[in-house]
Amino acid sequence: MIAYKISKHARILFVGINPHPGSHRRGVPFSNNKMFWYLLNRAGLLDEVESDLKSDETLRHIYDKKFIPKYALNFVNLVDRPTIDVTQLNRGEEQAGIKRALETIRTQRPKVVCFIGKITLNTFQGSRACDYGWQENIGNAKVYLMHFPIRGPASIRVRELRDVKRASRFTRPMVHRSKDPRGA
């Protein structure tokens, strides 16, 4: 099973739909096809030797020991059950995961929430009205919808992840108070 990585004030909370059976077996998200990890590295969200990302053992170490403490990244899925394809998910199976993700956003306060693929955001919102890029904030968290990592040109995903990285560096805006105590 994949252990979710959750911490206070993460730079980025990545939200996926559900694990592939190979990733589930390894206990590391997106480890069946490691493209997501290569993209994180190429975008500068990780600073690892790419050959270390290819090895299941070293990738597991990176996820377990560096994902939160070194990179301030978090991860959660909407559905825990592994499937080869999202069409194998049952309607309503995502409800507990949506609540978990919302609670994580509310209590842990990541700077950016990055949904991985339209299916994930559509499932989270219960709507198909979205396009890639920046979305409406959830609380104080900026929200981004990136393309799914294994379909299409990697350069698009690297660019998206660099946008997310830039946004995750900024601190929340300061509240400027008026000198008039009534706020006028």
Secondary structure as GFF3:
##gff-version 3
##sequence-region A 1 184
A	DSSP	beta_strand	12	16	.	.	.	ID=ss1
A	DSSP	alpha_helix	21	26	.	.	.	ID=ss2
A	DSSP	alpha_helix	35	42	.	.	.	ID=ss3
A	DSSP	alpha_helix	50	54	.	.	.	ID=ss4
A	DSSP	alpha_helix	56	61	.	.	.	ID=ss5
A	DSSP	pi_helix	62	66	.	.	.	ID=ss6
A	DSSP	beta_strand	73	77	.	.	.	ID=ss7
A	DSSP	three_ten_helix	86	88	.	.	.	ID=ss8
A	DSSP	alpha_helix	95	108	.	.	.	ID=ss9
A	DSSP	beta_strand	112	116	.	.	.	ID=ss10
A	DSSP	alpha_helix	118	125	.	.	.	ID=ss11
A	DSSP	beta_strand	133	138	.	.	.	ID=ss12
A	DSSP	beta_strand	141	146	.	.	.	ID=ss13
A	DSSP	alpha_helix	154	169	.	.	.	ID=ss14
###
